[in-house]
Amino acid sequence: PALNISSLSFAVLTAVVFAEAGIDCILLDGYVLTPLVPYAVKKLGAACGVMITASHNPKQDDGYKVYASDACQIRAPMDREIANEILNNLEPWTDYEKILSNRRKEFPDDPCLGLSQKAKTKEMLKEYYKSLEASGLKTGQAKISDGPNSIKPPSFAYTAMHGIGFPFAKQVFETFDLPPFLAVPEQKEADPTFPTVPFPNPEEKGALDLAKKFAADNNCDIVVANDPDADRLAVAEKDRSTGEWTVFHGDQIGTMLGLWIWEQIGSKSDKPVSMCVSTVSSKMLAEIARREGFLVEETLTGFKWIGSRSAALQAEGKRNLFGYEEAIGFAWYVAICVV
């Protein structure tokens, strides 16, 4: 059908195709963070999940992520089988344009054409944050001490990089009792044209310049950034004495998180602990694991491999807590499910 190409139009069309094929489909309402889709797949026992996102690609791109029933992105042989089915079904099964046209008339004020489920979306988000709170990651360390010898706690600036992360980051900060952050106003709202950055990837040189300037102007010590679909995390810290900024690499963040999770949760586990990293990532966490007595396994690059291996280790009786790759992607298996 003729489409005004966007994530919304792809999502609506996907829901229509499922419905016309007689397959129950929950279309999450509005913008949602990418990790919510695999979480919902696992929580609801769905056969698959689809996330319409171009992630941190340029504004000309769109994308379509497919998750299997294990809440990990598809991998061999599923990817080949799906590709073959596409080639064998290039002719549309029905007149989807007519169906969409009728729905536009029936639901003129609803961008999702009556297909989305607002109540279910709210329920999944509520369950998602409850899972985070009950995960063991909330240790009380975020509570600020008012003692006479306490160090001034850091203040945060946040950028959604013109993506959808702001309301979800705000809720996460509240869930973990962190002090409220200040959001970079020019990058706070979702805007698919990405007007302030040529490439909306927090890893790109210069991508955090606006956020660092905003942070400096507002006396913030730390910049936290998501990519547009809120499944990647970048962090920068300002030296209070010099004013110089350090932008942490994915390996630095991943190693610090892995060590912290080991100290807070893993070291107290009554099961053998494991973590996963992609093969292109640093060996630092593996060396920490060797010395501390837990397992770090390397996987192929991509969270479909980190996630599937994490699930396998969990099934083998280990307590798999964490996975990361150097491209600022991090997953807390203990909290919800692998994304």
N, C-alpha and C positions, 0 to 999 in steps of 0.2 A: 504493500500500500504506500501511497504518498505520505511521507512523514516530515514533520518539522523535527529534524534529527536532534535528539537530546537524550540525556539519561532518562528523563520522564517518559518520552515517547517509546524508547526501547523497553522500559519497565512495563508500561501499559500493554504494549504489543505482546510481550512475553506472557503476561498474565492472561491475555485473550487467547493466545495459542494453547496454553495449558487448559483453560476452561473449555475451549472447543474440542479438545482431545479427551474431555471427560476426566481430567486430572485435577484434584483439589489443589488450589494454590492460594497461599496467603501473601498478598501484596502489602508489604509494610508501608505505612503511610508517611509521606513526606520524605525529607532527607534523613538517612540514618548512617551511623558510623559503620564502616565495613565489618568490624568484628561482630556486630550484632547478627549478621546473616548466618555465619557458621554456628554462632551460639544458639540461634533459633532452630537451626537444622538439628542440632544435638538435643536441645530441650524438647522439641516437638516430635522427634523421631521421624523427621522428613526424609524422603528418598534423595532429595538433592536441594541445593540452594543456588540462587543466581544473584550476583551483585553487579549492578550496572555502574561501572566506574572506569574512568581512564586513569585513575590514581593520580600520580604526579607528572603525567605526560603533558605535552603542550596542548594549548586550548583547541587545536584543530582535531584532536583525537577523541574517540570515545572507546569504551571497553566493556567487556562482558566476562565476568569471572564465574566459573561454575564450580560448585563444591559438591562432593559426593556425600553419601549418607554418614560417613565418618567425620564430617565437618572439615575435611581437608580438600584443597583444590584437586581437580582431576589430574590423573597421571596415567602412564601406560598400564594396561592397554585401553583404559577408558577413553583417553583422548583420541586414539585412532578409531575406536568404534564409533564415537560421536561424529568424527569427521566423515567417516564412511556413510553414516546415516544422513548427514547433511547432503552429501553428493547424490545419494539415492532418492532424495526428496526435495529436489530443487523447485518442483512445481508446488505452489501453495495448495494445502488440502481444502481450503474453503476461501470465500471472499472476505478476507480480513478487513479490507477497506470499507466494505458495506457494514460490517459489524461495528467498526470504530465510528463510522458516520452516524449510525443509529444511536450509539452510546453518547456521542457528543450532543445529539438532540435531546436525549433523555436526561443527561446530567451536564447541562451547559455551564454550571458554576463549579464543577468538580474536576480539577486537573487529572485526577485518577479515574474519571469516568465511572464512578460507583464501584470500582474494583478493589480499592484498598480497604484494609481493616484497621481502623483507628484504635479500637479497644484492644485488639490483639497486639498492636504495636506498643501501646502504653504498657500492657502486661509484660511483654518481652523486655522492654527497657527496665521496668521495675525489677524483674527477676535478674537481669544482667547486673544491676548495681547491688542487689542483695547477694549475688554470688561473689562479687568483688569484696564486699564487706565481710563475708563469712570465710574468705579464702585463707586467712592467716596473714595476709599481706598488711592488714591494718594492725599496727603494733602499738600505736599511741605515741610514737616518736614525733609525730607532727605537732603534738600539743606543745605550745610555747611555754617555757618556764619564765616566771616573773621574778626569779631569785636575784639577789644583788650581784651575783657573779656571772649571771647568764650572758651569753653573747647575743647580740641583736640578731634575731632570726632573719633568714633571707626573704626578700620580697620578689615576686614573680611578675614577669610580663609574658603574655601569651599571644601567639599568632596562629590563626587558623589557615593562613596562606590562601585566603580567598575561598576556602573550602567550607565544610559543614561541621567542623569540629567544635566550635565555640560552646554551644549549649551542653555538649557531652563532656567536654573538658571541665566546664564549670561544675557539673554534677559530680564528676570524679573527685575534684578538689574538695567538695563538700562531703563526699562519702568518706574521705580519708582525713577529715578535720584539718585540712590545710588552709592557711589564710587565703582569702580571695585574691585572685590575680587581677592585673590590669590588662585589658585586651587592646592590641594594636587596632585603632579604629578603622584605618584604611583597609585592613585585611580581615576584619572580623566577620563580615557577612559573605555568604556564598555568592560568587561571581565567576561564571565560567570563562570570562574574558581575561582573568588574571591581570588586571591593569597595572599593578605595581611591580610585577616580576615577569621577565621574559620566559621563565621556566619554573613552574611552581613546585620545585623539589627542594626541601630544606637543606639538602646536601650540597646544592649548587653554590658555587662561589658567588657571594653577594646576595643570596636569597634572604639572609637574615639581617641585612644591613638596616632596613627600615625598623625592624623589631629591636635591634640593638640601640639605635638612635632613640627610639621611643622609650626604651628601658632606661637609658642614661638620663634622658630628660625628666624621667619620673622616679629617679633614684631606686630603680629595680636592680637586684643583683643577678638574677637568673632569667634567661629567656627560654621558654619552652615552646616548641613549634610542632604542629602536625602537618602532614601533607594534606591535600584537599579532601581525600576520603577518610582521613583520620585513622589510618592504620600504621603510620610511621611516626617516629618521635625523634626530634632533634633537640639538643640542649646546649646552651652557651652560658658561661659564667663570667661575671666581671670581677676583677681583682679590686677589692675595696681600697687598697692603698695606692695602686697605680692607675686604676681606671681602664686597664687593658682587658680585652675580651679573649677568652679561650672558647673556641667552638669544638666540642668534643666529637671525636670520630665514633662511628658505630661500635667499633671494637672496644673503645674505652667505656662507653655507656654499658655495653653488653657485659663486660667483665665486672664492672662495679655492681650492676644489678644481680648478676649471677652469684657473686660473693656475698652480697647482702642477703639474698634469698637463702643461700646455704646457711649463713650465720643465724638468721631469724627463724627459719623453718626446717631446712634440711638437716642441720646438725642435731636436731631433736627427734628426727624421724625414726620410727621403729622398723622401717623398711630400707633396703638399699636405695640410695638416691642417684638419679641420673639427670643429665641435661643434654641438650643437643645444640650443635653449632654447624653452620654451613662450612664446607671445606675451604672456602676462600677467606674465612674469618681468622682472626688471631688465634694462636695456640695458648694465650695467656690463661684463659679460663681452664683449659685442660691441665696446665701445670698446677694451678691452684687446686684443682680436683685431685691430682695425683698426691699432693701433699696433705690434703685434708681428708681424703678417703672416700670420694664419691666419683661417679663415672661421668665423663663427657664424651659423647660420640659425635663424630663428624658425619654429615650427610651431604648429598648433592645440594647445589644452590637452589634456593626457593623454599617457601614455607610449605609447599605441598610435600616436600621430602622431610623437612624438619617435623612437620605435623604428623605425618604418617609413621615416622620412626618413633616419635614421642609416644604415640598411641600404642605401638608395638611393645615398647619398653614397659609401659604401664601394664599391658596385658601379661607381660612376663613376670610381674610381681614387683617391679621396681616402682619407686615413687618419682615419677618424672616431673620436675618442677618448672623447668624453664628451657626456652630455646631462643636463639637469636642468629641473625646474620648481619654482616658488617654494614649493609645498606640500611641502617637505622630501623631495623625491624625486630621486634621483641615480643615474645609470647610467654605468658604465665600459665602453664598447663594446670597448675594447682588451682587457679582462680576459676576458670570456666572450662573452655575447651580450646583446642589448638586452632589458630586462625591463620 
